[in-house]
């Protein structure tokens, strides 16, 4: 793909995002960002979480490795999370990762099927950070941010 064709693709994605901006998910489930109960991380700000999930930062504030774990593409929880934390619609997020991959600056987070799968994976690995429906919390993980 040439730089000009990439610009055209990104411009088309931006236009699609602008047209779909009014279709952001309404506030539904209460989302929480979680880490393992074994992790020393106690809380994070929304901008810190966004930086981790957008591949801008690969560590928690204490310097420990931070690896983002996403819900599956198309899930309402994923769309709400990115709308609230990173101000990105699905189209903007797709355009963002297309650019990051094309320029060699990053890869999107690994995906898990649902809140229960994210919770299980995060509980077993203190480097992982994910987001789930608050109703799926249990003592194996701790909430470091409530997403409103």
PyMOL commands that set and color helices and strands:
alter all, ss='L'
color gray80, all
select helices_A, chain A and resi 3-23+46-53+76-85+90-102+115-124+134-136
alter helices_A, ss='H'
color red, helices_A
select strands_A, chain A and resi 31-36+67-71+110-112+128-133+141-147
alter strands_A, ss='S'
color yellow, strands_A
deselect
rebuild
show_as cartoon
